[in-house]
Amino acid sequence: MNDLENISFDKLSKIYTKYFTLNYLNSNMSDKLACIALTCYLTNHLRQKGHKLNCYDVLKSVTKDWPEVSRNTFLKSLGAMCEDLMYGCDTFLDFGIPLKEMPKQLKKLLDNYCPF
């Protein structure tokens, strides 16, 4: 924790932006939050069914056609953020989307990704 106390906000913000930004989703805040919420909801649902997986696994499964570099960078970061947000939670927002439609809607939201 001392490292965090001794780092400037600007430097910390640059680190966060480099590794954990959602800027490249090229969408509004509601869509970004829905992307996170649906990832968490699906992950939790599958874990309750006995699957041993994480948010990154769920994200990779809905973006099979993505380039490997995007899957190994942006999706990995997004998965880590989702895991962090899931910690200690037992209910997750579904944004009114039926479970069967969630993977398709999540893919649609993720397809707004623009890495440049």
LUMDORO-210952 format. One record per atom (N, C-alpha, C): residue number from 0; atom name; z, y, x. Coordinates in Angstrom, 3 decimals. Each point is the difference from the previous one (the first is absolute). Layout:
(fikol NUM,"CA",(Z,Y,X))
...
END
This chain:
(fikol 0,"N",(0.000,-1.191,0.812))
(fikol 0,"CA",(0.000,1.191,-0.812))
(fikol 0,"C",(0.000,1.256,0.857))
(fikol 1,"N",(0.512,-0.081,1.228))
(fikol 1,"CA",(-0.021,1.177,0.868))
(fikol 1,"C",(-1.418,0.468,0.268))
(fikol 2,"N",(-0.941,-0.939,0.080))
(fikol 2,"CA",(-1.392,0.392,0.219))
(fikol 2,"C",(-0.493,0.910,-1.122))
(fikol 3,"N",(0.366,-0.327,-1.213))
(fikol 3,"CA",(-0.409,0.804,-1.142))
(fikol 3,"C",(0.685,1.364,0.005))
(fikol 4,"N",(1.235,0.039,0.416))
(fikol 4,"CA",(0.721,1.273,0.066))
(fikol 4,"C",(-0.577,0.921,1.062))
(fikol 5,"N",(-0.578,-0.591,1.036))
(fikol 5,"CA",(-0.472,0.790,1.128))
(fikol 5,"C",(-1.492,0.301,-0.027))
(fikol 6,"N",(-0.658,-0.335,-1.069))
(fikol 6,"CA",(-1.434,0.273,-0.102))
(fikol 6,"C",(-0.207,1.180,-0.959))
(fikol 7,"N",(-0.946,0.838,0.336))
(fikol 7,"CA",(-0.281,1.130,-0.882))
(fikol 7,"C",(-0.695,-0.493,-1.267))
(fikol 8,"N",(0.118,0.772,-1.046))
(fikol 8,"CA",(-0.662,-0.367,-1.250))
(fikol 8,"C",(-1.510,-0.072,0.197))
(fikol 9,"N",(-0.568,0.958,0.741))
(fikol 9,"CA",(-1.448,0.020,0.217))
(fikol 9,"C",(-0.470,-1.266,0.708))
(fikol 10,"N",(0.735,-0.426,1.011))
(fikol 10,"CA",(-0.382,-1.217,0.733))
(fikol 10,"C",(0.126,-1.226,-0.903))
(fikol 11,"N",(1.069,-0.088,-0.757))
(fikol 11,"CA",(0.196,-1.112,-0.922))
(fikol 11,"C",(-1.102,-0.014,-1.059))
(fikol 12,"N",(-0.355,1.163,-0.502))
(fikol 12,"CA",(-1.056,0.103,-1.000))
(fikol 12,"C",(-1.337,-0.469,0.570))
(fikol 13,"N",(-0.290,0.324,1.248))
(fikol 13,"CA",(-1.248,-0.442,0.635))
(fikol 13,"C",(-0.027,-1.524,0.156))
(fikol 14,"N",(1.132,-0.590,0.348))
(fikol 14,"CA",(0.082,-1.460,0.116))
(fikol 14,"C",(-0.228,-0.637,-1.360))
(fikol 15,"N",(0.671,0.525,-1.002))
(fikol 15,"CA",(-0.165,-0.527,-1.360))
(fikol 15,"C",(-1.456,0.107,-0.440))
(fikol 16,"N",(-0.596,1.160,0.199))
(fikol 16,"CA",(-1.377,0.224,-0.426))
(fikol 16,"C",(-0.958,-0.932,0.741))
(fikol 17,"N",(0.274,-0.277,1.258))
(fikol 17,"CA",(-0.869,-0.881,0.783))
(fikol 17,"C",(0.042,-1.431,-0.534))
(fikol 18,"N",(1.190,-0.480,-0.365))
(fikol 18,"CA",(0.145,-1.409,-0.341))
(fikol 18,"C",(0.202,-0.302,-1.485))
(fikol 19,"N",(0.466,0.961,-0.784))
(fikol 19,"CA",(0.399,-0.321,-1.365))
(fikol 19,"C",(-0.506,0.985,-1.050))
(fikol 20,"N",(-1.104,0.627,0.244))
(fikol 20,"CA",(-0.506,0.972,-0.953))
(fikol 20,"C",(-0.803,-0.669,-1.123))
(fikol 21,"N",(0.012,0.629,-1.144))
(fikol 21,"CA",(-0.854,-0.426,-1.108))
(fikol 21,"C",(-1.148,0.989,-0.199))
(fikol 22,"N",(-0.159,0.910,0.945))
(fikol 22,"CA",(-1.051,1.015,-0.114))
(fikol 22,"C",(-1.373,-0.610,-0.200))
(fikol 23,"N",(-0.255,-1.124,0.613))
(fikol 23,"CA",(-1.328,-0.600,-0.049))
(fikol 23,"C",(-0.314,-0.677,-1.334))
(fikol 24,"N",(0.976,-0.043,-0.901))
(fikol 24,"CA",(-0.285,-0.571,-1.313))
(fikol 24,"C",(-0.881,0.919,-0.831))
(fikol 25,"N",(-0.095,1.252,0.393))
(fikol 25,"CA",(-0.924,0.929,-0.639))
(fikol 25,"C",(0.163,0.016,-1.526))
(fikol 26,"N",(1.259,0.100,-0.441))
(fikol 26,"CA",(0.286,0.018,-1.435))
(fikol 26,"C",(1.220,0.873,-0.265))
(fikol 27,"N",(0.337,0.144,-1.264))
(fikol 27,"CA",(1.135,0.846,-0.362))
(fikol 27,"C",(1.325,-0.755,0.172))
(fikol 28,"N",(1.088,0.698,-0.166))
(fikol 28,"CA",(1.310,-0.593,0.218))
(fikol 28,"C",(0.275,-1.163,-0.958))
(fikol 29,"N",(-0.404,0.138,-1.245))
(fikol 29,"CA",(0.218,-1.075,-0.976))
(fikol 29,"C",(-0.671,-1.292,0.442))
(fikol 30,"N",(-1.224,0.097,0.489))
(fikol 30,"CA",(-0.712,-1.189,0.456))
(fikol 30,"C",(0.647,-0.595,1.247))
(fikol 31,"N",(0.462,0.850,0.894))
(fikol 31,"CA",(0.681,-0.496,1.201))
(fikol 31,"C",(1.292,-0.730,-0.378))
(fikol 32,"N",(0.762,0.590,-0.920))
(fikol 32,"CA",(1.238,-0.647,-0.442))
(fikol 32,"C",(-0.303,-1.290,-0.760))
(fikol 33,"N",(-1.068,-0.006,-0.781))
(fikol 33,"CA",(-0.389,-1.215,-0.714))
(fikol 33,"C",(-0.391,-1.096,0.982))
(fikol 34,"N",(-0.679,0.365,1.056))
(fikol 34,"CA",(-0.386,-0.964,1.024))
(fikol 34,"C",(1.239,-0.663,0.603))
(fikol 35,"N",(0.991,0.791,0.324))
(fikol 35,"CA",(1.249,-0.519,0.548))
(fikol 35,"C",(0.723,-0.849,-1.043))
(fikol 36,"N",(0.110,0.525,-1.211))
(fikol 36,"CA",(0.732,-0.701,-1.056))
(fikol 36,"C",(-0.642,-1.342,-0.342))
(fikol 37,"N",(-1.315,-0.036,-0.112))
(fikol 37,"CA",(-0.674,-1.250,-0.342))
(fikol 37,"C",(0.125,-1.021,1.126))
(fikol 38,"N",(-0.068,0.462,1.226))
(fikol 38,"CA",(0.186,-0.902,1.136))
(fikol 38,"C",(1.396,-0.615,-0.048))
(fikol 39,"N",(1.001,0.834,-0.235))
(fikol 39,"CA",(1.378,-0.482,-0.080))
(fikol 39,"C",(0.199,-0.925,-1.195))
(fikol 40,"N",(-0.564,0.358,-1.132))
(fikol 40,"CA",(0.140,-0.818,-1.208))
(fikol 40,"C",(-0.604,-1.391,0.227))
(fikol 41,"N",(-1.225,-0.039,0.507))
(fikol 41,"CA",(-0.669,-1.275,0.240))
(fikol 41,"C",(0.748,-0.845,1.028))
(fikol 42,"N",(0.464,0.640,1.056))
(fikol 42,"CA",(0.743,-0.728,1.032))
(fikol 42,"C",(1.265,-0.597,-0.582))
(fikol 43,"N",(0.738,0.791,-0.745))
(fikol 43,"CA",(1.228,-0.486,-0.616))
(fikol 43,"C",(-0.279,-1.148,-0.969))
(fikol 44,"N",(-1.034,0.160,-0.818))
(fikol 44,"CA",(-0.357,-1.036,-0.962))
(fikol 44,"C",(-0.323,-1.319,0.709))
(fikol 45,"N",(-0.785,0.067,1.058))
(fikol 45,"CA",(-0.378,-1.208,0.729))
(fikol 45,"C",(1.190,-0.622,0.726))
(fikol 46,"N",(0.883,0.817,0.511))
(fikol 46,"CA",(1.211,-0.523,0.644))
(fikol 46,"C",(0.875,-0.736,-1.021))
(fikol 47,"N",(0.090,0.553,-1.190))
(fikol 47,"CA",(0.787,-0.661,-1.049))
(fikol 47,"C",(-0.604,-1.351,-0.374))
(fikol 48,"N",(-1.292,-0.148,0.192))
(fikol 48,"CA",(-0.683,-1.271,-0.277))
(fikol 48,"C",(0.132,-0.978,1.177))
(fikol 49,"N",(0.704,0.424,1.063))
(fikol 49,"CA",(0.238,-0.879,1.138))
(fikol 49,"C",(-0.923,0.184,1.184))
(fikol 50,"N",(-0.905,0.962,-0.072))
(fikol 50,"CA",(-0.909,0.243,1.121))
(fikol 50,"C",(0.735,0.747,1.119))
(fikol 51,"N",(-0.232,-0.427,1.208))
(fikol 51,"CA",(0.580,0.652,1.173))
(fikol 51,"C",(-1.058,0.946,0.562))
(fikol 52,"N",(0.056,1.241,-0.436))
(fikol 52,"CA",(-0.975,0.974,0.459))
(fikol 52,"C",(0.616,1.384,0.040))
(fikol 53,"N",(-0.753,0.926,0.569))
(fikol 53,"CA",(0.458,1.389,0.064))
(fikol 53,"C",(-1.069,0.907,-0.598))
(fikol 54,"N",(0.297,1.260,-0.058))
(fikol 54,"CA",(-0.931,0.967,-0.602))
(fikol 54,"C",(-1.332,0.042,0.739))
(fikol 55,"N",(0.036,-0.149,1.295))
(fikol 55,"CA",(-1.239,-0.016,0.787))
(fikol 55,"C",(-0.890,-1.165,-0.425))
(fikol 56,"N",(0.605,-1.165,-0.258))
(fikol 56,"CA",(-0.774,-1.152,-0.472))
(fikol 56,"C",(-0.683,0.307,-1.328))
(fikol 57,"N",(0.721,0.652,-0.906))
(fikol 57,"CA",(-0.569,0.358,-1.300))
(fikol 57,"C",(-1.153,0.982,0.182))
(fikol 58,"N",(0.199,0.999,0.828))
(fikol 58,"CA",(-1.060,0.986,0.247))
(fikol 58,"C",(-1.240,-0.650,0.605))
(fikol 59,"N",(0.197,-0.905,0.947))
(fikol 59,"CA",(-1.144,-0.684,0.601))
(fikol 59,"C",(-0.745,-0.849,-1.020))
(fikol 60,"N",(0.737,-0.580,-0.934))
(fikol 60,"CA",(-0.653,-0.880,-0.977))
(fikol 60,"C",(-0.892,0.763,-0.974))
(fikol 61,"N",(0.288,1.262,-0.251))
(fikol 61,"CA",(-0.846,0.772,-0.921))
(fikol 61,"C",(-1.085,0.801,0.725))
(fikol 62,"N",(0.017,-0.053,1.318))
(fikol 62,"CA",(-0.993,0.754,0.784))
(fikol 62,"C",(-0.729,-0.916,0.974))
(fikol 63,"N",(-0.348,-1.168,-0.442))
(fikol 63,"CA",(-0.654,-0.988,0.872))
(fikol 63,"C",(-1.303,0.506,0.599))
(fikol 64,"N",(-0.662,0.917,-0.683))
(fikol 64,"CA",(-1.284,0.508,0.467))
(fikol 64,"C",(0.129,1.213,0.929))
(fikol 65,"N",(1.220,0.417,0.289))
(fikol 65,"CA",(0.208,1.159,0.876))
(fikol 65,"C",(-0.264,-0.365,1.456))
(fikol 66,"N",(-0.401,0.980,0.801))
(fikol 66,"CA",(-0.142,-0.247,1.444))
(fikol 66,"C",(1.352,-0.375,0.618))
(fikol 67,"N",(-0.046,-0.870,0.967))
(fikol 67,"CA",(1.227,-0.491,0.637))
(fikol 67,"C",(0.839,1.139,0.576))
(fikol 68,"N",(-0.630,1.014,0.559))
(fikol 68,"CA",(0.761,1.097,0.601))
(fikol 68,"C",(0.835,0.729,-1.057))
(fikol 69,"N",(-0.530,0.201,-1.185))
(fikol 69,"CA",(0.760,0.669,-1.065))
(fikol 69,"C",(1.115,-0.892,-0.519))
(fikol 70,"N",(-0.259,-1.290,-0.047))
(fikol 70,"CA",(1.024,-0.934,-0.449))
(fikol 70,"C",(1.144,-0.069,1.014))
(fikol 71,"N",(-0.318,0.152,1.282))
(fikol 71,"CA",(1.022,-0.103,1.042))
(fikol 71,"C",(0.674,1.324,0.329))
(fikol 72,"N",(-0.411,1.061,-0.647))
(fikol 72,"CA",(0.627,1.302,0.268))
(fikol 72,"C",(0.574,0.565,-1.297))
(fikol 73,"N",(-0.854,0.548,-0.836))
(fikol 73,"CA",(0.466,0.655,-1.215))
(fikol 73,"C",(0.782,-0.942,-0.911))
(fikol 74,"N",(-0.530,-1.182,-0.258))
(fikol 74,"CA",(0.689,-0.922,-0.911))
(fikol 74,"C",(1.326,-0.481,0.576))
(fikol 75,"N",(0.050,-0.169,1.303))
(fikol 75,"CA",(1.249,-0.417,0.640))
(fikol 75,"C",(1.065,1.089,-0.172))
(fikol 76,"N",(-0.391,1.242,0.187))
(fikol 76,"CA",(0.926,1.121,-0.186))
(fikol 76,"C",(0.453,0.113,-1.452))
(fikol 77,"N",(-0.953,-0.100,-0.921))
(fikol 77,"CA",(0.329,0.077,-1.414))
(fikol 77,"C",(0.927,-1.149,-0.396))
(fikol 78,"N",(-0.270,-1.178,0.514))
(fikol 78,"CA",(0.860,-1.146,-0.271))
(fikol 78,"C",(1.425,0.229,0.484))
(fikol 79,"N",(0.137,0.584,1.178))
(fikol 79,"CA",(1.331,0.293,0.536))
(fikol 79,"C",(0.733,1.021,-0.870))
(fikol 80,"N",(-0.727,1.012,-0.455))
(fikol 80,"CA",(0.624,0.993,-0.888))
(fikol 80,"C",(0.457,-0.651,-1.299))
(fikol 81,"N",(-0.829,-0.853,-0.555))
(fikol 81,"CA",(0.349,-0.666,-1.256))
(fikol 81,"C",(1.213,-0.905,0.179))
(fikol 82,"N",(0.046,-0.751,1.092))
(fikol 82,"CA",(1.159,-0.858,0.271))
(fikol 82,"C",(1.274,0.832,0.060))
(fikol 83,"N",(-0.088,1.142,0.656))
(fikol 83,"CA",(1.163,0.875,0.120))
(fikol 83,"C",(0.442,0.497,-1.375))
(fikol 84,"N",(-0.944,0.398,-0.821))
(fikol 84,"CA",(0.334,0.509,-1.326))
(fikol 84,"C",(0.533,-1.095,-0.922))
(fikol 85,"N",(-0.402,-1.231,0.236))
(fikol 85,"CA",(0.463,-1.128,-0.826))
(fikol 85,"C",(1.444,-0.392,0.292))
(fikol 86,"N",(0.446,0.311,1.198))
(fikol 86,"CA",(1.314,-0.472,0.440))
(fikol 86,"C",(1.098,0.400,-0.992))
(fikol 87,"N",(0.730,-0.985,-0.477))
(fikol 87,"CA",(1.114,0.246,-0.906))
(fikol 87,"C",(-0.389,0.238,-1.444))
(fikol 88,"N",(-1.277,-0.090,-0.315))
(fikol 88,"CA",(-0.465,0.244,-1.369))
(fikol 88,"C",(-0.268,-1.329,-0.703))
(fikol 89,"N",(0.220,-0.004,-1.305))
(fikol 89,"CA",(-0.325,-1.201,-0.762))
(fikol 89,"C",(-0.894,0.298,-1.202))
(fikol 90,"N",(-0.328,1.251,-0.205))
(fikol 90,"CA",(-0.973,0.370,-1.029))
(fikol 90,"C",(-1.035,0.921,0.638))
(fikol 91,"N",(-1.224,-0.126,-0.492))
(fikol 91,"CA",(-1.098,0.755,0.588))
(fikol 91,"C",(-0.899,0.556,-1.094))
(fikol 92,"N",(-0.527,1.177,0.233))
(fikol 92,"CA",(-0.884,0.658,-0.961))
(fikol 92,"C",(-1.322,-0.757,-0.111))
(fikol 93,"N",(-0.504,-0.095,-1.224))
(fikol 93,"CA",(-1.293,-0.655,-0.197))
(fikol 93,"C",(-1.072,0.978,-0.468))
(fikol 94,"N",(0.364,1.253,-0.215))
(fikol 94,"CA",(-0.926,1.051,-0.442))
(fikol 94,"C",(-0.748,-0.409,-1.270))
(fikol 95,"N",(0.607,-0.879,-0.789))
(fikol 95,"CA",(-0.607,-0.430,-1.249))
(fikol 95,"C",(-1.169,-0.953,0.171))
(fikol 96,"N",(-0.170,-0.529,1.187))
(fikol 96,"CA",(-1.120,-0.893,0.288))
(fikol 96,"C",(0.464,-1.449,-0.168))
(fikol 97,"N",(-0.698,-0.785,-0.799))
(fikol 97,"CA",(0.377,-1.405,-0.170))
(fikol 97,"C",(-0.097,-0.757,1.331))
(fikol 98,"N",(0.865,-0.961,0.207))
(fikol 98,"CA",(0.061,-0.759,1.249))
(fikol 98,"C",(-1.369,-0.562,0.404))
(fikol 99,"N",(-0.726,-0.544,-0.946))
(fikol 99,"CA",(-1.307,-0.595,0.322))
(fikol 99,"C",(-0.990,1.025,0.544))
(fikol 100,"N",(0.167,1.266,-0.384))
(fikol 100,"CA",(-0.920,1.056,0.427))
(fikol 100,"C",(0.433,0.687,1.300))
(fikol 101,"N",(1.231,-0.262,0.430))
(fikol 101,"CA",(0.541,0.716,1.165))
(fikol 101,"C",(-0.811,-0.177,1.276))
(fikol 102,"N",(-0.386,-1.215,0.378))
(fikol 102,"CA",(-0.788,-0.115,1.245))
(fikol 102,"C",(-1.296,0.803,-0.054))
(fikol 103,"N",(-0.692,-0.043,-1.124))
(fikol 103,"CA",(-1.254,0.747,-0.143))
(fikol 103,"C",(0.254,1.507,0.066))
(fikol 104,"N",(1.058,0.467,-0.654))
(fikol 104,"CA",(0.326,1.424,0.026))
(fikol 104,"C",(0.449,0.441,1.393))
(fikol 105,"N",(0.773,-0.845,0.665))
(fikol 105,"CA",(0.425,0.313,1.369))
(fikol 105,"C",(-1.213,0.112,0.909))
(fikol 106,"N",(-0.931,-0.924,-0.117))
(fikol 106,"CA",(-1.221,0.068,0.810))
(fikol 106,"C",(-0.763,1.282,-0.286))
(fikol 107,"N",(-0.093,0.354,-1.265))
(fikol 107,"CA",(-0.695,1.233,-0.375))
(fikol 107,"C",(0.661,1.219,0.660))
(fikol 108,"N",(1.319,0.046,-0.025))
(fikol 108,"CA",(0.724,1.104,0.638))
(fikol 108,"C",(-0.223,0.002,1.511))
(fikol 109,"N",(0.052,-1.176,0.598))
(fikol 109,"CA",(-0.182,-0.102,1.451))
(fikol 109,"C",(-1.433,0.315,0.420))
(fikol 110,"N",(-0.941,-0.213,-0.884))
(fikol 110,"CA",(-1.398,0.288,0.332))
(fikol 110,"C",(-0.275,1.495,0.163))
(fikol 111,"N",(0.991,0.843,-0.294))
(fikol 111,"CA",(-0.131,1.430,0.293))
(fikol 111,"C",(0.245,0.297,1.470))
(fikol 112,"N",(0.374,-1.013,0.754))
(fikol 112,"CA",(0.294,0.155,1.436))
(fikol 112,"C",(-1.215,0.524,0.745))
(fikol 113,"N",(0.229,1.043,0.750))
(fikol 113,"CA",(-1.055,0.607,0.817))
(fikol 113,"C",(0.611,0.313,1.360))
(fikol 114,"N",(-0.279,-0.810,1.021))
(fikol 114,"CA",(0.704,0.113,1.285))
(fikol 114,"C",(-0.406,1.170,0.894))
(fikol 115,"N",(-0.733,0.942,-0.514))
(fikol 115,"CA",(-0.379,1.136,0.848))
(fikol 115,"C",(0.049,1.290,-0.741))
END
